[in-house]
Amino acid sequence: MSDSSQQQVPAGRYRHYKGPEYVVLGIARHSETEEPMVVYRKDYGDQSLWVRPLAMFVESVIIEGQEEPRFKYLGPAAF
């Protein structure tokens, strides 16, 4: 895993483009493909853990004709 992956998605609080907030815990690798995966948890409800491919986590989406990040970094989170 490269340091650039860690720098690209630092641990902390993020807002999904649909509104909910999540806390990124770190970057892991898929056990079979070694694809970098972002490990994060919901910051609401059951606070369940999730993983998403790094490439998908950092991609942009089009909202009302504007390009927006799928997840926007909000700052550090209290762990």
PyMOL Python script that loads the backbone (N, CA, C, O; Angstrom):
from pymol import cmd

cmd.read_pdbstr("""\
ATOM      1  N   MET A   1       0.848  -1.166   0.000  1.00  0.00           N
ATOM      2  CA  MET A   1       0.000   0.000   0.000  1.00  0.00           C
ATOM      3  C   MET A   1       0.893   1.227   0.000  1.00  0.00           C
ATOM      4  O   MET A   1       1.866   1.295   0.752  1.00  0.00           O
ATOM      5  N   SER A   2       0.571   2.176  -0.823  1.00  0.00           N
ATOM      6  CA  SER A   2       1.433   3.343  -0.955  1.00  0.00           C
ATOM      7  C   SER A   2       1.023   4.450   0.001  1.00  0.00           C
ATOM      8  O   SER A   2      -0.126   4.541   0.434  1.00  0.00           O
ATOM      9  N   ASP A   3       2.002   5.285   0.313  1.00  0.00           N
ATOM     10  CA  ASP A   3       1.708   6.452   1.132  1.00  0.00           C
ATOM     11  C   ASP A   3       0.745   7.385   0.416  1.00  0.00           C
ATOM     12  O   ASP A   3      -0.010   8.110   1.064  1.00  0.00           O
ATOM     13  N   SER A   4       0.760   7.378  -0.920  1.00  0.00           N
ATOM     14  CA  SER A   4      -0.139   8.261  -1.659  1.00  0.00           C
ATOM     15  C   SER A   4      -1.595   7.897  -1.414  1.00  0.00           C
ATOM     16  O   SER A   4      -2.454   8.780  -1.413  1.00  0.00           O
ATOM     17  N   SER A   5      -1.896   6.610  -1.205  1.00  0.00           N
ATOM     18  CA  SER A   5      -3.262   6.207  -0.869  1.00  0.00           C
ATOM     19  C   SER A   5      -3.681   6.822   0.452  1.00  0.00           C
ATOM     20  O   SER A   5      -4.795   7.328   0.583  1.00  0.00           O
ATOM     21  N   GLN A   6      -2.787   6.780   1.434  1.00  0.00           N
ATOM     22  CA  GLN A   6      -3.080   7.345   2.747  1.00  0.00           C
ATOM     23  C   GLN A   6      -3.255   8.859   2.646  1.00  0.00           C
ATOM     24  O   GLN A   6      -4.129   9.425   3.303  1.00  0.00           O
ATOM     25  N   GLN A   7      -2.430   9.522   1.827  1.00  0.00           N
ATOM     26  CA  GLN A   7      -2.520  10.971   1.680  1.00  0.00           C
ATOM     27  C   GLN A   7      -3.764  11.365   0.901  1.00  0.00           C
ATOM     28  O   GLN A   7      -4.355  12.414   1.153  1.00  0.00           O
ATOM     29  N   GLN A   8      -4.156  10.529  -0.040  1.00  0.00           N
ATOM     30  CA  GLN A   8      -5.308  10.819  -0.876  1.00  0.00           C
ATOM     31  C   GLN A   8      -6.597  10.786  -0.057  1.00  0.00           C
ATOM     32  O   GLN A   8      -7.510  11.572  -0.309  1.00  0.00           O
ATOM     33  N   VAL A   9      -6.677   9.893   0.911  1.00  0.00           N
ATOM     34  CA  VAL A   9      -7.860   9.760   1.759  1.00  0.00           C
ATOM     35  C   VAL A   9      -7.395   9.679   3.213  1.00  0.00           C
ATOM     36  O   VAL A   9      -7.268   8.586   3.765  1.00  0.00           O
ATOM     37  N   PRO A  10      -7.142  10.829   3.830  1.00  0.00           N
ATOM     38  CA  PRO A  10      -6.717  10.789   5.234  1.00  0.00           C
ATOM     39  C   PRO A  10      -7.865  10.361   6.139  1.00  0.00           C
ATOM     40  O   PRO A  10      -9.034  10.576   5.819  1.00  0.00           O
ATOM     41  N   ALA A  11      -7.526   9.760   7.261  1.00  0.00           N
ATOM     42  CA  ALA A  11      -8.548   9.411   8.248  1.00  0.00           C
ATOM     43  C   ALA A  11      -9.249  10.689   8.682  1.00  0.00           C
ATOM     44  O   ALA A  11      -8.630  11.749   8.769  1.00  0.00           O
ATOM     45  N   GLY A  12     -10.537  10.581   8.951  1.00  0.00           N
ATOM     46  CA  GLY A  12     -11.294  11.747   9.399  1.00  0.00           C
ATOM     47  C   GLY A  12     -12.750  11.650   9.006  1.00  0.00           C
ATOM     48  O   GLY A  12     -13.235  10.601   8.582  1.00  0.00           O
ATOM     49  N   ARG A  13     -13.429  12.759   9.155  1.00  0.00           N
ATOM     50  CA  ARG A  13     -14.870  12.840   8.895  1.00  0.00           C
ATOM     51  C   ARG A  13     -15.112  13.281   7.446  1.00  0.00           C
ATOM     52  O   ARG A  13     -14.451  14.186   6.939  1.00  0.00           O
ATOM     53  N   TYR A  14     -16.072  12.622   6.795  1.00  0.00           N
ATOM     54  CA  TYR A  14     -16.442  12.916   5.413  1.00  0.00           C
ATOM     55  C   TYR A  14     -17.952  13.017   5.292  1.00  0.00           C
ATOM     56  O   TYR A  14     -18.693  12.381   6.042  1.00  0.00           O
ATOM     57  N   ARG A  15     -18.397  13.824   4.337  1.00  0.00           N
ATOM     58  CA  ARG A  15     -19.825  13.889   4.016  1.00  0.00           C
ATOM     59  C   ARG A  15     -20.026  13.286   2.636  1.00  0.00           C
ATOM     60  O   ARG A  15     -19.376  13.688   1.670  1.00  0.00           O
ATOM     61  N   HIS A  16     -20.933  12.318   2.550  1.00  0.00           N
ATOM     62  CA  HIS A  16     -21.314  11.719   1.275  1.00  0.00           C
ATOM     63  C   HIS A  16     -22.157  12.736   0.508  1.00  0.00           C
ATOM     64  O   HIS A  16     -22.850  13.548   1.121  1.00  0.00           O
ATOM     65  N   TYR A  17     -22.105  12.703  -0.797  1.00  0.00           N
ATOM     66  CA  TYR A  17     -22.837  13.682  -1.590  1.00  0.00           C
ATOM     67  C   TYR A  17     -24.342  13.648  -1.345  1.00  0.00           C
ATOM     68  O   TYR A  17     -25.032  14.623  -1.641  1.00  0.00           O
ATOM     69  N   LYS A  18     -24.862  12.545  -0.811  1.00  0.00           N
ATOM     70  CA  LYS A  18     -26.293  12.464  -0.491  1.00  0.00           C
ATOM     71  C   LYS A  18     -26.605  13.017   0.899  1.00  0.00           C
ATOM     72  O   LYS A  18     -27.774  13.104   1.277  1.00  0.00           O
ATOM     73  N   GLY A  19     -25.561  13.396   1.676  1.00  0.00           N
ATOM     74  CA  GLY A  19     -25.788  14.048   2.954  1.00  0.00           C
ATOM     75  C   GLY A  19     -25.242  13.394   4.203  1.00  0.00           C
ATOM     76  O   GLY A  19     -24.712  14.098   5.062  1.00  0.00           O
ATOM     77  N   PRO A  20     -25.345  12.064   4.353  1.00  0.00           N
ATOM     78  CA  PRO A  20     -24.870  11.441   5.595  1.00  0.00           C
ATOM     79  C   PRO A  20     -23.362  11.605   5.797  1.00  0.00           C
ATOM     80  O   PRO A  20     -22.599  11.741   4.840  1.00  0.00           O
ATOM     81  N   GLU A  21     -22.961  11.589   7.059  1.00  0.00           N
ATOM     82  CA  GLU A  21     -21.539  11.698   7.391  1.00  0.00           C
ATOM     83  C   GLU A  21     -20.972  10.346   7.792  1.00  0.00           C
ATOM     84  O   GLU A  21     -21.656   9.500   8.369  1.00  0.00           O
ATOM     85  N   TYR A  22     -19.693  10.174   7.465  1.00  0.00           N
ATOM     86  CA  TYR A  22     -18.968   8.936   7.718  1.00  0.00           C
ATOM     87  C   TYR A  22     -17.604   9.273   8.295  1.00  0.00           C
ATOM     88  O   TYR A  22     -17.107  10.386   8.126  1.00  0.00           O
ATOM     89  N   VAL A  23     -17.004   8.309   8.976  1.00  0.00           N
ATOM     90  CA  VAL A  23     -15.658   8.470   9.515  1.00  0.00           C
ATOM     91  C   VAL A  23     -14.753   7.441   8.846  1.00  0.00           C
ATOM     92  O   VAL A  23     -14.961   6.235   8.978  1.00  0.00           O
ATOM     93  N   VAL A  24     -13.748   7.932   8.127  1.00  0.00           N
ATOM     94  CA  VAL A  24     -12.768   7.041   7.498  1.00  0.00           C
ATOM     95  C   VAL A  24     -11.769   6.615   8.559  1.00  0.00           C
ATOM     96  O   VAL A  24     -11.181   7.445   9.252  1.00  0.00           O
ATOM     97  N   LEU A  25     -11.586   5.289   8.675  1.00  0.00           N
ATOM     98  CA  LEU A  25     -10.665   4.722   9.653  1.00  0.00           C
ATOM     99  C   LEU A  25      -9.292   4.465   9.056  1.00  0.00           C
ATOM    100  O   LEU A  25      -8.289   4.510   9.769  1.00  0.00           O
ATOM    101  N   GLY A  26      -9.235   4.195   7.758  1.00  0.00           N
ATOM    102  CA  GLY A  26      -7.959   3.931   7.118  1.00  0.00           C
ATOM    103  C   GLY A  26      -8.135   3.254   5.776  1.00  0.00           C
ATOM    104  O   GLY A  26      -9.247   3.114   5.268  1.00  0.00           O
ATOM    105  N   ILE A  27      -7.011   2.838   5.212  1.00  0.00           N
ATOM    106  CA  ILE A  27      -6.972   2.150   3.924  1.00  0.00           C
ATOM    107  C   ILE A  27      -6.516   0.716   4.168  1.00  0.00           C
ATOM    108  O   ILE A  27      -5.555   0.478   4.900  1.00  0.00           O
ATOM    109  N   ALA A  28      -7.210  -0.237   3.553  1.00  0.00           N
ATOM    110  CA  ALA A  28      -6.853  -1.656   3.643  1.00  0.00           C
ATOM    111  C   ALA A  28      -6.682  -2.185   2.223  1.00  0.00           C
ATOM    112  O   ALA A  28      -6.920  -1.472   1.248  1.00  0.00           O
ATOM    113  N   ARG A  29      -6.270  -3.437   2.123  1.00  0.00           N
ATOM    114  CA  ARG A  29      -6.148  -4.088   0.814  1.00  0.00           C
ATOM    115  C   ARG A  29      -7.096  -5.273   0.741  1.00  0.00           C
ATOM    116  O   ARG A  29      -7.299  -5.990   1.721  1.00  0.00           O
ATOM    117  N   HIS A  30      -7.669  -5.462  -0.433  1.00  0.00           N
ATOM    118  CA  HIS A  30      -8.492  -6.644  -0.684  1.00  0.00           C
ATOM    119  C   HIS A  30      -7.577  -7.864  -0.603  1.00  0.00           C
ATOM    120  O   HIS A  30      -6.481  -7.850  -1.164  1.00  0.00           O
ATOM    121  N   SER A  31      -8.007  -8.903   0.076  1.00  0.00           N
ATOM    122  CA  SER A  31      -7.145 -10.066   0.329  1.00  0.00           C
ATOM    123  C   SER A  31      -6.762 -10.837  -0.932  1.00  0.00           C
ATOM    124  O   SER A  31      -5.713 -11.481  -0.958  1.00  0.00           O
ATOM    125  N   GLU A  32      -7.573 -10.786  -1.958  1.00  0.00           N
ATOM    126  CA  GLU A  32      -7.284 -11.547  -3.178  1.00  0.00           C
ATOM    127  C   GLU A  32      -6.637 -10.688  -4.264  1.00  0.00           C
ATOM    128  O   GLU A  32      -5.724 -11.138  -4.955  1.00  0.00           O
ATOM    129  N   THR A  33      -7.109  -9.466  -4.408  1.00  0.00           N
ATOM    130  CA  THR A  33      -6.650  -8.624  -5.521  1.00  0.00           C
ATOM    131  C   THR A  33      -5.649  -7.549  -5.103  1.00  0.00           C
ATOM    132  O   THR A  33      -5.006  -6.936  -5.955  1.00  0.00           O
ATOM    133  N   GLU A  34      -5.518  -7.320  -3.816  1.00  0.00           N
ATOM    134  CA  GLU A  34      -4.687  -6.254  -3.244  1.00  0.00           C
ATOM    135  C   GLU A  34      -5.160  -4.859  -3.648  1.00  0.00           C
ATOM    136  O   GLU A  34      -4.422  -3.885  -3.501  1.00  0.00           O
ATOM    137  N   GLU A  35      -6.380  -4.764  -4.152  1.00  0.00           N
ATOM    138  CA  GLU A  35      -6.945  -3.453  -4.482  1.00  0.00           C
ATOM    139  C   GLU A  35      -7.088  -2.636  -3.200  1.00  0.00           C
ATOM    140  O   GLU A  35      -7.577  -3.160  -2.199  1.00  0.00           O
ATOM    141  N   PRO A  36      -6.673  -1.361  -3.200  1.00  0.00           N
ATOM    142  CA  PRO A  36      -6.847  -0.541  -2.002  1.00  0.00           C
ATOM    143  C   PRO A  36      -8.329  -0.277  -1.741  1.00  0.00           C
ATOM    144  O   PRO A  36      -9.091   0.046  -2.653  1.00  0.00           O
ATOM    145  N   MET A  37      -8.712  -0.419  -0.493  1.00  0.00           N
ATOM    146  CA  MET A  37     -10.098  -0.237  -0.062  1.00  0.00           C
ATOM    147  C   MET A  37     -10.127   0.767   1.087  1.00  0.00           C
ATOM    148  O   MET A  37      -9.266   0.732   1.966  1.00  0.00           O
ATOM    149  N   VAL A  38     -11.104   1.653   1.082  1.00  0.00           N
ATOM    150  CA  VAL A  38     -11.290   2.596   2.180  1.00  0.00           C
ATOM    151  C   VAL A  38     -12.191   1.928   3.214  1.00  0.00           C
ATOM    152  O   VAL A  38     -13.264   1.424   2.883  1.00  0.00           O
ATOM    153  N   VAL A  39     -11.746   1.928   4.465  1.00  0.00           N
ATOM    154  CA  VAL A  39     -12.526   1.375   5.577  1.00  0.00           C
ATOM    155  C   VAL A  39     -13.143   2.559   6.311  1.00  0.00           C
ATOM    156  O   VAL A  39     -12.435   3.456   6.767  1.00  0.00           O
ATOM    157  N   TYR A  40     -14.468   2.552   6.421  1.00  0.00           N
ATOM    158  CA  TYR A  40     -15.144   3.673   7.066  1.00  0.00           C
ATOM    159  C   TYR A  40     -16.376   3.183   7.808  1.00  0.00           C
ATOM    160  O   TYR A  40     -16.853   2.069   7.591  1.00  0.00           O
ATOM    161  N   ARG A  41     -16.881   4.042   8.694  1.00  0.00           N
ATOM    162  CA  ARG A  41     -18.086   3.693   9.445  1.00  0.00           C
ATOM    163  C   ARG A  41     -19.095   4.824   9.337  1.00  0.00           C
ATOM    164  O   ARG A  41     -18.750   5.994   9.168  1.00  0.00           O
ATOM    165  N   LYS A  42     -20.344   4.426   9.440  1.00  0.00           N
ATOM    166  CA  LYS A  42     -21.410   5.420   9.470  1.00  0.00           C
ATOM    167  C   LYS A  42     -21.275   6.228  10.755  1.00  0.00           C
ATOM    168  O   LYS A  42     -20.933   5.677  11.801  1.00  0.00           O
ATOM    169  N   ASP A  43     -21.540   7.511  10.683  1.00  0.00           N
ATOM    170  CA  ASP A  43     -21.513   8.350  11.881  1.00  0.00           C
ATOM    171  C   ASP A  43     -22.942   8.650  12.332  1.00  0.00           C
ATOM    172  O   ASP A  43     -23.242   9.730  12.842  1.00  0.00           O
ATOM    173  N   TYR A  44     -23.807   7.664  12.127  1.00  0.00           N
ATOM    174  CA  TYR A  44     -25.211   7.770  12.521  1.00  0.00           C
ATOM    175  C   TYR A  44     -25.751   6.355  12.656  1.00  0.00           C
ATOM    176  O   TYR A  44     -25.103   5.399  12.230  1.00  0.00           O
ATOM    177  N   GLY A  45     -26.911   6.217  13.235  1.00  0.00           N
ATOM    178  CA  GLY A  45     -27.550   4.902  13.334  1.00  0.00           C
ATOM    179  C   GLY A  45     -26.675   3.880  14.026  1.00  0.00           C
ATOM    180  O   GLY A  45     -26.137   4.126  15.105  1.00  0.00           O
ATOM    181  N   ASP A  46     -26.540   2.725  13.386  1.00  0.00           N
ATOM    182  CA  ASP A  46     -25.805   1.611  14.005  1.00  0.00           C
ATOM    183  C   ASP A  46     -24.287   1.749  13.899  1.00  0.00           C
ATOM    184  O   ASP A  46     -23.559   0.907  14.424  1.00  0.00           O
ATOM    185  N   GLN A  47     -23.800   2.783  13.237  1.00  0.00           N
ATOM    186  CA  GLN A  47     -22.362   3.039  13.064  1.00  0.00           C
ATOM    187  C   GLN A  47     -21.616   1.821  12.513  1.00  0.00           C
ATOM    188  O   GLN A  47     -20.484   1.538  12.905  1.00  0.00           O
ATOM    189  N   SER A  48     -22.272   1.112  11.601  1.00  0.00           N
ATOM    190  CA  SER A  48     -21.676  -0.087  11.011  1.00  0.00           C
ATOM    191  C   SER A  48     -20.462   0.256  10.150  1.00  0.00           C
ATOM    192  O   SER A  48     -20.325   1.370   9.645  1.00  0.00           O
ATOM    193  N   LEU A  49     -19.581  -0.744  10.000  1.00  0.00           N
ATOM    194  CA  LEU A  49     -18.373  -0.596   9.183  1.00  0.00           C
ATOM    195  C   LEU A  49     -18.673  -0.922   7.727  1.00  0.00           C
ATOM    196  O   LEU A  49     -19.491  -1.789   7.420  1.00  0.00           O
ATOM    197  N   TRP A  50     -17.992  -0.207   6.842  1.00  0.00           N
ATOM    198  CA  TRP A  50     -18.149  -0.390   5.405  1.00  0.00           C
ATOM    199  C   TRP A  50     -16.775  -0.342   4.746  1.00  0.00           C
ATOM    200  O   TRP A  50     -15.830   0.209   5.310  1.00  0.00           O
ATOM    201  N   VAL A  51     -16.669  -0.913   3.565  1.00  0.00           N
ATOM    202  CA  VAL A  51     -15.479  -0.768   2.732  1.00  0.00           C
ATOM    203  C   VAL A  51     -15.933  -0.398   1.325  1.00  0.00           C
ATOM    204  O   VAL A  51     -17.005  -0.799   0.872  1.00  0.00           O
ATOM    205  N   ARG A  52     -15.095   0.372   0.652  1.00  0.00           N
ATOM    206  CA  ARG A  52     -15.381   0.781  -0.722  1.00  0.00           C
ATOM    207  C   ARG A  52     -14.040   0.881  -1.435  1.00  0.00           C
ATOM    208  O   ARG A  52     -13.069   1.354  -0.845  1.00  0.00           O
ATOM    209  N   PRO A  53     -13.964   0.449  -2.683  1.00  0.00           N
ATOM    210  CA  PRO A  53     -12.710   0.604  -3.419  1.00  0.00           C
ATOM    211  C   PRO A  53     -12.255   2.067  -3.400  1.00  0.00           C
ATOM    212  O   PRO A  53     -13.057   2.981  -3.585  1.00  0.00           O
ATOM    213  N   LEU A  54     -10.965   2.267  -3.175  1.00  0.00           N
ATOM    214  CA  LEU A  54     -10.403   3.617  -3.111  1.00  0.00           C
ATOM    215  C   LEU A  54     -10.763   4.427  -4.353  1.00  0.00           C
ATOM    216  O   LEU A  54     -11.154   5.589  -4.247  1.00  0.00           O
ATOM    217  N   ALA A  55     -10.631   3.820  -5.521  1.00  0.00           N
ATOM    218  CA  ALA A  55     -10.922   4.538  -6.769  1.00  0.00           C
ATOM    219  C   ALA A  55     -12.357   5.052  -6.789  1.00  0.00           C
ATOM    220  O   ALA A  55     -12.610   6.151  -7.283  1.00  0.00           O
ATOM    221  N   MET A  56     -13.296   4.277  -6.262  1.00  0.00           N
ATOM    222  CA  MET A  56     -14.694   4.693  -6.220  1.00  0.00           C
ATOM    223  C   MET A  56     -14.909   5.766  -5.149  1.00  0.00           C
ATOM    224  O   MET A  56     -15.694   6.693  -5.345  1.00  0.00           O
ATOM    225  N   PHE A  57     -14.212   5.638  -4.020  1.00  0.00           N
ATOM    226  CA  PHE A  57     -14.364   6.594  -2.921  1.00  0.00           C
ATOM    227  C   PHE A  57     -13.970   8.001  -3.361  1.00  0.00           C
ATOM    228  O   PHE A  57     -14.629   8.971  -2.986  1.00  0.00           O
ATOM    229  N   VAL A  58     -12.906   8.123  -4.148  1.00  0.00           N
ATOM    230  CA  VAL A  58     -12.386   9.444  -4.529  1.00  0.00           C
ATOM    231  C   VAL A  58     -12.973   9.984  -5.835  1.00  0.00           C
ATOM    232  O   VAL A  58     -12.646  11.101  -6.234  1.00  0.00           O
ATOM    233  N   GLU A  59     -13.825   9.219  -6.503  1.00  0.00           N
ATOM    234  CA  GLU A  59     -14.351   9.708  -7.772  1.00  0.00           C
ATOM    235  C   GLU A  59     -15.389  10.810  -7.556  1.00  0.00           C
ATOM    236  O   GLU A  59     -15.926  10.980  -6.461  1.00  0.00           O
ATOM    237  N   SER A  60     -15.649  11.540  -8.615  1.00  0.00           N
ATOM    238  CA  SER A  60     -16.635  12.614  -8.589  1.00  0.00           C
ATOM    239  C   SER A  60     -17.962  12.118  -9.126  1.00  0.00           C
ATOM    240  O   SER A  60     -18.029  11.132  -9.859  1.00  0.00           O
ATOM    241  N   VAL A  61     -19.019  12.824  -8.745  1.00  0.00           N
ATOM    242  CA  VAL A  61     -20.361  12.559  -9.250  1.00  0.00           C
ATOM    243  C   VAL A  61     -20.908  13.883  -9.788  1.00  0.00           C
ATOM    244  O   VAL A  61     -20.449  14.956  -9.396  1.00  0.00           O
ATOM    245  N   ILE A  62     -21.874  13.802 -10.673  1.00  0.00           N
ATOM    246  CA  ILE A  62     -22.495  15.004 -11.227  1.00  0.00           C
ATOM    247  C   ILE A  62     -23.823  15.227 -10.509  1.00  0.00           C
ATOM    248  O   ILE A  62     -24.714  14.378 -10.549  1.00  0.00           O
ATOM    249  N   ILE A  63     -23.941  16.386  -9.849  1.00  0.00           N
ATOM    250  CA  ILE A  63     -25.149  16.757  -9.120  1.00  0.00           C
ATOM    251  C   ILE A  63     -25.655  18.073  -9.708  1.00  0.00           C
ATOM    252  O   ILE A  63     -24.972  19.095  -9.648  1.00  0.00           O
ATOM    253  N   GLU A  64     -26.860  18.033 -10.275  1.00  0.00           N
ATOM    254  CA  GLU A  64     -27.463  19.225 -10.880  1.00  0.00           C
ATOM    255  C   GLU A  64     -26.484  19.932 -11.821  1.00  0.00           C
ATOM    256  O   GLU A  64     -26.368  21.157 -11.811  1.00  0.00           O
ATOM    257  N   GLY A  65     -25.788  19.141 -12.629  1.00  0.00           N
ATOM    258  CA  GLY A  65     -24.860  19.673 -13.618  1.00  0.00           C
ATOM    259  C   GLY A  65     -23.496  20.069 -13.086  1.00  0.00           C
ATOM    260  O   GLY A  65     -22.643  20.514 -13.854  1.00  0.00           O
ATOM    261  N   GLN A  66     -23.273  19.917 -11.784  1.00  0.00           N
ATOM    262  CA  GLN A  66     -21.999  20.284 -11.166  1.00  0.00           C
ATOM    263  C   GLN A  66     -21.241  19.037 -10.737  1.00  0.00           C
ATOM    264  O   GLN A  66     -21.827  18.097 -10.200  1.00  0.00           O
ATOM    265  N   GLU A  67     -19.940  19.036 -10.978  1.00  0.00           N
ATOM    266  CA  GLU A  67     -19.104  17.923 -10.535  1.00  0.00           C
ATOM    267  C   GLU A  67     -18.764  18.116  -9.061  1.00  0.00           C
ATOM    268  O   GLU A  67     -18.238  19.157  -8.666  1.00  0.00           O
ATOM    269  N   GLU A  68     -19.067  17.115  -8.263  1.00  0.00           N
ATOM    270  CA  GLU A  68     -18.836  17.151  -6.817  1.00  0.00           C
ATOM    271  C   GLU A  68     -18.113  15.872  -6.402  1.00  0.00           C
ATOM    272  O   GLU A  68     -18.281  14.837  -7.046  1.00  0.00           O
ATOM    273  N   PRO A  69     -17.309  15.926  -5.335  1.00  0.00           N
ATOM    274  CA  PRO A  69     -16.699  14.682  -4.847  1.00  0.00           C
ATOM    275  C   PRO A  69     -17.766  13.764  -4.247  1.00  0.00           C
ATOM    276  O   PRO A  69     -18.716  14.234  -3.621  1.00  0.00           O
ATOM    277  N   ARG A  70     -17.605  12.466  -4.441  1.00  0.00           N
ATOM    278  CA  ARG A  70     -18.537  11.510  -3.827  1.00  0.00           C
ATOM    279  C   ARG A  70     -18.508  11.667  -2.305  1.00  0.00           C
ATOM    280  O   ARG A  70     -19.554  11.666  -1.655  1.00  0.00           O
ATOM    281  N   PHE A  71     -17.303  11.802  -1.741  1.00  0.00           N
ATOM    282  CA  PHE A  71     -17.113  12.033  -0.312  1.00  0.00           C
ATOM    283  C   PHE A  71     -16.262  13.283  -0.142  1.00  0.00           C
ATOM    284  O   PHE A  71     -15.176  13.378  -0.714  1.00  0.00           O
ATOM    285  N   LYS A  72     -16.746  14.239   0.637  1.00  0.00           N
ATOM    286  CA  LYS A  72     -16.007  15.484   0.884  1.00  0.00           C
ATOM    287  C   LYS A  72     -15.401  15.438   2.275  1.00  0.00           C
ATOM    288  O   LYS A  72     -16.095  15.179   3.259  1.00  0.00           O
ATOM    289  N   TYR A  73     -14.098  15.691   2.350  1.00  0.00           N
ATOM    290  CA  TYR A  73     -13.393  15.703   3.636  1.00  0.00           C
ATOM    291  C   TYR A  73     -13.853  16.896   4.455  1.00  0.00           C
ATOM    292  O   TYR A  73     -13.864  18.025   3.965  1.00  0.00           O
ATOM    293  N   LEU A  74     -14.237  16.648   5.713  1.00  0.00           N
ATOM    294  CA  LEU A  74     -14.698  17.707   6.607  1.00  0.00           C
ATOM    295  C   LEU A  74     -13.670  18.070   7.664  1.00  0.00           C
ATOM    296  O   LEU A  74     -13.687  19.183   8.189  1.00  0.00           O
ATOM    297  N   GLY A  75     -12.770  17.139   7.982  1.00  0.00           N
ATOM    298  CA  GLY A  75     -11.755  17.400   8.992  1.00  0.00           C
ATOM    299  C   GLY A  75     -11.507  16.176   9.850  1.00  0.00           C
ATOM    300  O   GLY A  75     -12.080  15.112   9.616  1.00  0.00           O
ATOM    301  N   PRO A  76     -10.645  16.337  10.848  1.00  0.00           N
ATOM    302  CA  PRO A  76     -10.326  15.210  11.728  1.00  0.00           C
ATOM    303  C   PRO A  76     -11.561  14.743  12.499  1.00  0.00           C
ATOM    304  O   PRO A  76     -12.505  15.503  12.715  1.00  0.00           O
ATOM    305  N   ALA A  77     -11.531  13.495  12.899  1.00  0.00           N
ATOM    306  CA  ALA A  77     -12.620  12.926  13.703  1.00  0.00           C
ATOM    307  C   ALA A  77     -12.062  12.476  15.041  1.00  0.00           C
ATOM    308  O   ALA A  77     -10.898  12.091  15.142  1.00  0.00           O
ATOM    309  N   ALA A  78     -12.891  12.527  16.052  1.00  0.00           N
ATOM    310  CA  ALA A  78     -12.504  11.996  17.367  1.00  0.00           C
ATOM    311  C   ALA A  78     -12.720  10.492  17.336  1.00  0.00           C
ATOM    312  O   ALA A  78     -13.829  10.025  17.076  1.00  0.00           O
ATOM    313  N   PHE A  79     -11.670   9.736  17.600  1.00  0.00           N
ATOM    314  CA  PHE A  79     -11.784   8.271  17.555  1.00  0.00           C
ATOM    315  C   PHE A  79     -11.961   7.718  18.939  1.00  0.00           C
ATOM    316  O   PHE A  79     -12.076   6.504  19.109  1.00  0.00           O
TER     317      PHE A  79
END
""", "prot")
cmd.dss("prot")
cmd.show_as("cartoon", "prot")
cmd.util.cbc("prot")
cmd.orient("prot")
